[in-house]
Amino acid sequence: MKKAKDLFELFITLFKIGLFTFGGGYAMLALLESELVEKKGWLEKDEFLDMVAIAESTPGPIAINCATYVGYKRGGVIGSACSTLGVVLPSFIIIYTISLFLDAFLTFELVSYAFRGIQAGVVYLILSAGVKMLKGMKRDPMSIVVMCSVLVIMIAFSVLAVKFSAILFILISGVAGLAVHYIGKMKAKRGGDNK
């Protein structure tokens, strides 16, 4: 990696993502995939899906975790610091500026309409990221069973107003994946022993 130039490109790319994405980390996923996989080629699609799964299951906001991962991959510790700063800085600047004028800012009717429009855009971005991840998902029986199970349980819990953390769904899915992996290894080992 050509240090200064590449670190600056990393910072600017993630700054742009942080600046033009509203709605939090999940809304950023579509833009992250577009920039990091399709335009820059810094990640493969499978690696992007793995990065999102890891970023979701580790503490902290998903967008920051993704930025830190990409930065570390591209430029080590300094790269992770540059990319993390790049993705966080726009939000910090915008929120700080808004906080200075918050009361006056909220009284503008145009601001209210703008936020309604942004909310609709955020729903699209989250849905778009989900559809792209679904298309990129490996279509093996275990992945399909886990995805369908989680989907049915989440819908049932929403309809029945049962509170259940999304984090627990992720952890349970991870444990299910590990269990299937180890069961497969044990079967393969027994099959090899029987020969």
ChimeraX attribute file (.defattr): number of C-alpha atoms within 10 A of each C-alpha:
attribute: neighborCount
match mode: 1-to-1
recipient: residues
	/A:1	10
	/A:2	7
	/A:3	12
	/A:4	9
	/A:5	10
	/A:6	14
	/A:7	21
	/A:8	15
	/A:9	14
	/A:10	23
	/A:11	23
	/A:12	17
	/A:13	19
	/A:14	29
	/A:15	21
	/A:16	15
	/A:17	23
	/A:18	27
	/A:19	17
	/A:20	11
	/A:21	23
	/A:22	18
	/A:23	15
	/A:24	15
	/A:25	19
	/A:26	24
	/A:27	22
	/A:28	23
	/A:29	26
	/A:30	22
	/A:31	21
	/A:32	24
	/A:33	23
	/A:34	14
	/A:35	18
	/A:36	19
	/A:37	17
	/A:38	14
	/A:39	11
	/A:40	11
	/A:41	12
	/A:42	16
	/A:43	19
	/A:44	13
	/A:45	18
	/A:46	14
	/A:47	12
	/A:48	21
	/A:49	18
	/A:50	13
	/A:51	19
	/A:52	21
	/A:53	15
	/A:54	15
	/A:55	20
	/A:56	19
	/A:57	17
	/A:58	12
	/A:59	9
	/A:60	10
	/A:61	14
	/A:62	22
	/A:63	25
	/A:64	21
	/A:65	22
	/A:66	26
	/A:67	30
	/A:68	24
	/A:69	21
	/A:70	23
	/A:71	23
	/A:72	18
	/A:73	14
	/A:74	20
	/A:75	19
	/A:76	15
	/A:77	13
	/A:78	15
	/A:79	25
	/A:80	25
	/A:81	17
	/A:82	24
	/A:83	30
	/A:84	26
	/A:85	20
	/A:86	24
	/A:87	26
	/A:88	18
	/A:89	16
	/A:90	19
	/A:91	18
	/A:92	13
	/A:93	12
	/A:94	11
	/A:95	12
	/A:96	12
	/A:97	11
	/A:98	14
	/A:99	12
	/A:100	10
	/A:101	10
	/A:102	12
	/A:103	10
	/A:104	10
	/A:105	14
	/A:106	12
	/A:107	10
	/A:108	10
	/A:109	9
	/A:110	11
	/A:111	12
	/A:112	13
	/A:113	11
	/A:114	10
	/A:115	12
	/A:116	12
	/A:117	11
	/A:118	15
	/A:119	14
	/A:120	11
	/A:121	16
	/A:122	19
	/A:123	13
	/A:124	14
	/A:125	21
	/A:126	18
	/A:127	16
	/A:128	17
	/A:129	20
	/A:130	16
	/A:131	13
	/A:132	15
	/A:133	19
	/A:134	13
	/A:135	10
	/A:136	13
	/A:137	15
	/A:138	12
	/A:139	11
	/A:140	8
	/A:141	9
	/A:142	14
	/A:143	15
	/A:144	13
	/A:145	12
	/A:146	17
	/A:147	14
	/A:148	12
	/A:149	14
	/A:150	17
	/A:151	13
	/A:152	12
	/A:153	14
	/A:154	18
	/A:155	12
	/A:156	12
	/A:157	13
	/A:158	12
	/A:159	9
	/A:160	9
	/A:161	9
	/A:162	10
	/A:163	9
	/A:164	12
	/A:165	9
	/A:166	11
	/A:167	12
	/A:168	11
	/A:169	17
	/A:170	15
	/A:171	12
	/A:172	14
	/A:173	17
	/A:174	15
	/A:175	12
	/A:176	15
	/A:177	15
	/A:178	12
	/A:179	12
	/A:180	13
	/A:181	12
	/A:182	12
	/A:183	12
	/A:184	12
	/A:185	12
	/A:186	12
	/A:187	11
	/A:188	12
	/A:189	11
	/A:190	11
	/A:191	10
	/A:192	9
	/A:193	8
	/A:194	7
	/A:195	5
